[in-house]
Amino acid sequence: MKKQIIKRGYDIFGKAYSVMLRNDLHDINSIDHKFMQEMILLNDETRTVLYSHKPIRKDFQQHELFSFAQQFKGESEYQTIKNILTYTANIAANYHVPFEEMKFGGTEKEIIERGTDWCADMARVGVTLLGCNSIPARIIHLVNPEKAYNGHVVTEAFYEGKYGVCDFIYGYCFYHEEPLDAYTLMRVKHYLEAYSENYASLYSAIAINEYNPLDKDNNYAVSSPNEYYLKLINTDHNDKWIMGEE
């Protein structure tokens, strides 16, 4: 029997993206860097491991956002998800803080209070608001290996007996008769035909990590833009690596 090879951590998307991820602007000790250290590359081999078990529905009643999150509860889990997506996408669309003044990381409550259009932070918010409504979810990392600096972070929510991708920045809920998971979007491209070419290409390489917002050991350190990202944001890189990543 062939041994299953599970690739995880910063290096799974190749050398250049490894450099970019290791220079991520979140605090090096934060839960956000822990995600990148633990994320598992999604491929034909790991699909079985990543999708074979139904997630446990945790009790979020003691979470500081539990009461706040109840306003999003709809008549179905699908409607609850859509309500949360509308809320988070509105935050992102109306966030106009200059990059140099932005803050990153922190608790989900802190992220909501300050606002953000940073996908990794908003993905955590999505997982937590879903969890407070008894919908398990996890973090999904997306990369287009053919272009430099083309990454994104979304989530997969578990409802109707399946995982389905949710993008809490743009408000997208991928659904066609049933929830569409990240593996399906990576392999069956016609589900992404209605989206921009740049957005669809992000589903070329995918990694998954679990997140438990209830873990008391989570490090929610807050950080500011680092030198790497300041140069990245303020340089017209034209999707080419410009800082020696290769």
C-alpha positions as CSV (number, residue, x, y, z in Angstrom):
1,M,0.0,0.0,0.0
2,K,1.4,3.4,-1.0
3,K,2.3,5.6,1.9
4,Q,0.4,8.9,1.9
5,I,2.6,11.9,1.7
6,I,1.2,15.0,3.5
7,K,2.9,18.3,2.8
8,R,2.4,21.0,5.4
9,G,3.9,24.3,6.4
10,Y,5.3,27.4,4.8
11,D,7.0,25.6,1.9
12,I,4.2,23.7,0.3
13,F,3.6,26.3,-2.5
14,G,7.2,26.4,-3.6
15,K,10.3,28.4,-2.7
16,A,9.1,31.9,-3.7
17,Y,5.8,31.7,-1.8
18,S,7.7,30.2,1.1
19,V,9.7,33.4,1.4
20,M,6.5,35.5,1.1
21,L,4.7,33.5,3.8
22,R,7.6,33.5,6.2
23,N,7.6,37.3,5.8
24,D,3.9,37.5,6.6
25,L,3.1,40.7,8.5
26,H,1.3,39.0,11.4
27,D,3.3,38.7,14.6
28,I,5.6,35.7,14.3
29,N,4.2,34.1,17.5
30,S,0.6,34.7,16.5
31,I,-2.1,32.2,15.7
32,D,-1.9,33.4,12.1
33,H,1.7,32.2,11.7
34,K,0.7,29.0,13.4
35,F,-1.9,28.5,10.7
36,M,0.9,28.7,8.0
37,Q,3.1,26.4,9.9
38,E,0.3,23.7,10.2
39,M,-1.6,24.1,6.9
40,I,-1.9,21.0,4.8
41,L,-1.6,21.0,1.0
42,L,-4.8,19.9,-0.7
43,N,-4.3,17.4,-3.5
44,D,-5.6,14.0,-4.6
45,E,-3.8,12.2,-1.9
46,T,-4.8,14.4,1.1
47,R,-8.4,14.9,-0.1
48,T,-9.4,11.7,1.7
49,V,-7.8,12.8,5.0
50,L,-9.2,16.4,4.8
51,Y,-12.8,15.5,3.8
52,S,-13.4,12.0,5.4
53,H,-14.6,13.2,8.8
54,K,-17.5,15.4,9.9
55,P,-16.3,18.2,12.1
56,I,-17.5,18.5,15.7
57,R,-19.9,21.2,16.5
58,K,-18.3,23.0,19.4
59,D,-20.2,24.9,22.1
60,F,-19.4,28.6,21.6
61,Q,-21.7,30.0,24.3
62,Q,-18.7,31.2,26.4
63,H,-17.1,33.0,23.4
64,E,-17.1,36.8,23.7
65,L,-18.9,37.1,20.3
66,F,-21.6,34.5,20.9
67,S,-24.4,37.0,21.8
68,F,-23.4,39.4,19.0
69,A,-23.4,36.5,16.5
70,Q,-27.0,35.5,17.1
71,Q,-28.3,38.4,15.1
72,F,-27.2,36.6,11.9
73,K,-29.1,33.4,12.5
74,G,-31.4,32.7,9.6
75,E,-34.1,30.1,8.8
76,S,-31.4,27.8,7.6
77,E,-27.7,27.3,7.9
78,Y,-27.3,28.5,4.3
79,Q,-29.2,31.7,5.1
80,T,-27.1,32.2,8.3
81,I,-24.0,32.0,6.2
82,K,-25.3,34.5,3.7
83,N,-26.2,36.9,6.5
84,I,-22.7,36.7,7.9
85,L,-21.1,37.1,4.5
86,T,-23.2,40.3,3.8
87,Y,-22.0,41.7,7.1
88,T,-18.3,41.0,6.7
89,A,-18.2,42.0,3.0
90,N,-19.8,45.3,4.0
91,I,-17.0,45.9,6.5
92,A,-14.3,45.2,3.9
93,A,-16.0,47.4,1.3
94,N,-16.2,50.3,3.6
95,Y,-12.7,50.0,5.1
96,H,-10.5,52.9,3.9
97,V,-7.5,53.0,6.3
98,P,-4.1,53.6,4.6
99,F,-2.0,50.4,4.5
100,E,0.7,52.1,6.6
101,E,-1.7,52.7,9.4
102,M,-3.4,49.3,9.4
103,K,-3.2,46.7,12.2
104,F,-3.3,43.0,11.8
105,G,-4.2,40.1,14.0
106,G,-5.8,40.4,17.4
107,T,-9.0,38.7,18.5
108,E,-12.0,38.5,16.2
109,K,-13.8,41.0,18.4
110,E,-10.8,43.4,17.9
111,I,-10.8,42.8,14.2
112,I,-14.5,43.6,13.9
113,E,-14.2,46.8,16.1
114,R,-11.3,48.3,14.0
115,G,-12.6,46.9,10.7
116,T,-10.4,45.3,8.0
117,D,-10.2,44.4,4.4
118,W,-7.3,41.9,5.1
119,C,-8.5,38.4,4.0
120,A,-6.6,36.4,6.6
121,D,-8.1,38.4,9.5
122,M,-11.6,38.4,8.0
123,A,-11.4,34.6,7.5
124,R,-10.9,34.2,11.2
125,V,-13.9,36.4,11.9
126,G,-16.0,34.3,9.5
127,V,-15.0,31.0,11.2
128,T,-15.8,32.5,14.6
129,L,-19.2,34.0,13.7
130,L,-20.1,30.7,12.0
131,G,-19.0,28.7,15.1
132,C,-21.2,30.9,17.3
133,N,-24.1,29.8,15.1
134,S,-23.2,26.1,15.4
135,I,-21.7,25.9,11.9
136,P,-18.2,24.4,11.9
137,A,-15.7,26.0,9.6
138,R,-11.9,26.0,8.8
139,I,-9.3,28.2,7.1
140,I,-8.5,27.9,3.4
141,H,-5.3,29.3,1.9
142,L,-5.3,30.0,-1.9
143,V,-2.4,30.6,-4.2
144,N,-1.8,31.1,-7.9
145,P,1.7,29.6,-8.4
146,E,1.9,31.1,-11.9
147,K,1.9,34.7,-10.6
148,A,3.9,36.4,-7.8
149,Y,2.2,37.7,-4.6
150,N,-1.2,36.2,-5.7
151,G,-2.7,34.7,-2.5
152,H,-6.0,34.8,-0.7
153,V,-7.6,33.4,2.4
154,V,-11.2,32.1,2.6
155,T,-13.0,29.5,4.7
156,E,-14.9,26.3,4.3
157,A,-18.2,26.0,6.3
158,F,-19.7,22.6,7.0
159,Y,-23.5,22.6,6.4
160,E,-26.0,20.4,4.6
161,G,-23.6,17.5,5.3
162,K,-20.8,19.0,3.2
163,Y,-18.0,21.6,3.2
164,G,-18.7,24.7,1.1
165,V,-16.3,27.6,0.4
166,C,-17.2,31.1,1.8
167,D,-15.3,34.3,1.0
168,F,-15.9,36.8,3.8
169,I,-14.1,39.6,2.0
170,Y,-16.2,39.5,-1.2
171,G,-19.3,37.9,0.2
172,Y,-19.1,34.8,-2.1
173,C,-20.9,31.6,-1.1
174,F,-20.1,28.7,-3.5
175,Y,-23.1,26.6,-3.9
176,H,-24.7,24.6,-6.8
177,E,-27.5,22.3,-5.6
178,E,-25.2,21.6,-2.6
179,P,-22.2,23.3,-1.0
180,L,-19.0,23.4,-3.2
181,D,-15.8,22.6,-1.4
182,A,-12.3,23.9,-2.2
183,Y,-11.3,20.6,-3.8
184,T,-14.2,20.8,-6.2
185,L,-13.5,24.4,-7.1
186,M,-9.8,23.4,-7.8
187,R,-10.7,20.5,-10.0
188,V,-14.0,21.6,-11.7
189,K,-13.2,25.0,-13.2
190,H,-16.6,25.8,-14.7
191,Y,-17.9,26.6,-11.2
192,L,-15.6,29.6,-11.3
193,E,-16.5,30.8,-14.8
194,A,-18.7,33.6,-13.5
195,Y,-15.8,35.2,-11.5
196,S,-12.9,37.2,-12.8
197,E,-9.9,35.4,-14.3
198,N,-7.6,36.7,-11.5
199,Y,-10.0,35.5,-8.8
200,A,-10.6,32.1,-10.3
201,S,-6.9,31.5,-10.8
202,L,-6.4,31.7,-7.0
203,Y,-8.0,28.2,-6.7
204,S,-5.0,26.7,-8.5
205,A,-3.2,25.6,-5.3
206,I,-4.9,25.2,-1.9
207,A,-4.0,24.4,1.7
208,I,-6.3,23.8,4.7
209,N,-5.9,24.3,8.4
210,E,-8.3,23.8,11.3
211,Y,-8.9,26.7,13.7
212,N,-10.4,26.5,17.2
213,P,-11.3,30.0,18.4
214,L,-12.0,28.5,21.8
215,D,-8.4,27.4,22.5
216,K,-7.1,29.4,25.4
217,D,-3.6,29.1,24.1
218,N,-4.3,31.1,20.9
219,N,-1.9,34.0,20.5
220,Y,-3.7,37.1,19.3
221,A,-0.8,39.5,19.1
222,V,-1.5,42.6,17.1
223,S,1.1,43.8,14.5
224,S,1.8,46.6,12.0
225,P,3.0,46.4,8.4
226,N,6.6,45.1,8.1
227,E,9.3,46.3,5.7
228,Y,8.6,43.4,3.3
229,Y,4.9,44.2,2.9
230,L,5.5,48.0,2.8
231,K,7.7,47.5,-0.2
232,L,5.3,45.0,-1.7
233,I,2.2,47.2,-1.4
234,N,4.0,50.3,-2.6
235,T,5.7,48.8,-5.6
236,D,4.1,48.0,-9.0
237,H,5.4,44.4,-9.2
238,N,3.2,43.3,-12.2
239,D,2.8,39.9,-10.7
240,K,6.6,39.3,-10.8
241,W,8.8,38.5,-7.8
242,I,10.8,41.6,-6.9
243,M,12.5,40.8,-3.6
244,G,14.7,37.9,-4.4
245,E,12.1,35.2,-3.5
246,E,13.2,32.9,-6.3
